[in-house]
């Protein structure tokens, strides 16, 4: 197995770097590189620029409007974009529901939804988790009852990411209460502007409104918005989760944040010398870097294997576990590097733009202002997309046979 990039892949890397230099504005990249949040319009602007280049659906086949990139090209783009400060691509449309529509949707559904996802004209969110159905997703209770040419949906979804921005939600619903759990689930596409949908914010530890609970009360959904067959939704859900867990590893973002950690550790001083020269702290940085190298090699091995078999196996769970653990370790070291200066985080002040106002000085270095919020937010990584404990169960069953 060869893990080196080919000449063609290196040429593609140069093409991506050129595109990023030309199209990625410093206003956006500065925010990303310093840990500040982007708004809805900034995310959509970047998606539109990718679409104009023909890269809106970067992992999509040419026949569905994508550039026909293979998995290595996607990896290269994501790494280069992260290092340059490109916005994190919101995955719910391009990387999650779009592959499901391509694989299991009708031609009419493909023509209706895919172009708008690529062009950033419609924002998607996910309706999977419920108060009693998180890692045990098959126990979901949101129900959909057939009524002529519609389903009537009632129930609740929770931990819905960025649903306050969304135009559409892809949703797992129960259509057969008598069947075994996995056998009675259907996959629906629901317009978020439908009557009967209520989005309620869940405020996180950092004060942010990133996730929501969504209520469905007698929401009518046309039958043509169903993906595939009724009661076969679990098959489509598993297909989607394989895409989600592979992407959660976020190696490019981890590389960027590790470089940020080194820069900050070189600026912070302890006992009269840079923190990065402290043997204990330097050893902790080195351990994270070693772990990241190992994860990157594992990811490259998975990419090489995908050329023979594109199906996601236990490798997706391995990448999810180690990737999220490394992200959390980096965020913890960033917090420790600046000490108490990470604590005075005020979301309202950040949203008002004080950190870019030269007349207003924060209580510590500007690079410390976002670290507390980032640390708190990163705690979720080992939970969403299937908890790391559940991923270990998957690995044991698929590899060890337990």
Order of alpha helices (4+ residues) and beta strands (2+ residues): alpha-alpha-alpha-alpha-alpha-alpha-beta-beta-beta-beta-beta-beta-beta-beta-alpha-alpha-beta-beta-alpha-alpha-alpha-alpha-alpha
